[in-house]
């Protein structure tokens, strides 16, 4: 297990954002974290990546207890993240943006720039290397976000909705890129709403609803799980769906 | 690199062609402001941490040079070096307090302003710093005493300091620290996610920044041989140190120097055109600032 989250809890005043969530991520896997809006996924990510300190619970990364360890140290340990709302260094070029990440392992400028170029090529940002980051399209910025995180040469990368806001063809283009990251030896944990991508990419999916992990399994398993259906569609939804299905079958049989 | 060497060579020739004291005096003063502005630019331009109180560092350098010479008989060059080191230390101390507390933006600006004011009030009231009367460094014109008969001597040393910091800024802009500083300026959360220790980066920047601006203050004291609290810790230098880089291009290698030259040339020109109407040059500075903020000249000499 490269990541082991045990009872992670985050309280903001009276609001319980994450309620003792426990799950693990296997090394070299693509693992998904899904759940309805407001479930606490991003807060859970923030706790894992060192941007928020858990109110309770522990986080183990590569066998070490990293609970409360701050973000830049975790990045040095090999845990990278992207942001749901992309955060490019707007005044810098694409190459300079990626180089900030590459400088983590390559103190010399020439090495960092070479590493940045290599990552950019892998992610299809080659032609844009000299453009200003602020001039990129949404899809380009998402790729830049990925490239910068990858340039830190992580062991585990947390992707927070990298597909949100992309059109279907852009999503189709980026799915192999994510698979390529994993095939390059980097474990991927992704928050994602685009189910087509989750079904396509993830081996294991954890479902978070109202701060709690309510289900886990393969993507096919969790989408059939009544608890998951109710979390998305409201209480009684699973029963209603089952009844509708039954009615349709009866109708077909009689018809 | 080439641009810096050309600038150094051309500027070094000035005293060869011009011997008028008024011109050289103007040039030395411009170099002092340029140096202070270069210091501000490290923290404010590259790092995006806008200080409104760089007078704090200017004053430390100025008072260190005066006090160490007058009260402790320290060699002026050594006193100058000590002033630079003190500027760095005070910078680190102010940085440790403010950045540890997470102060940013206008809060950081106000706290730096407060530090400069506290120093000014202290220097104005303590006997150790000469109180309101200030400090007059005894005239003793010998090169080994950091005093020159000709203003050209001061001019070349001032130019040497400015060129040195130009080279330092160029190195910074290509270094890991420089990349981290710019990342902190652009987006702190993203920088942290990429392994940037934003506290350490800001601390290094403010120490370097404080040391450079203290050098400007120390040089000022040695050139004019007189300082008091409202010169050394006055708002004027805080304002000029930030105005010059913003006008010339904050976060660029040449910006602070170009800005300082432009500001002072404009100031002189208006004084010649309009005579001594008090504040007319400041009105012009204001107009230039508005123009520059509206149309940032950032890309003019960005890649120096």
Interface residues (C-beta under 8 A of the other chain):
Chain A: X49 X51 X70 X71 X72 X75 X76 X80 X81 X82 X83 X87 X88 X89 X90 X91 X92 X96 X99 X100 X101 X103 X104 X107 X109 X112 X148 X149 X151 X152
Chain B: X174 X175 X176 X179 X180 X182 X183 X185 X186 X187 X189 X190 X191 X192 X193 X194 X195 X196 X197 X198
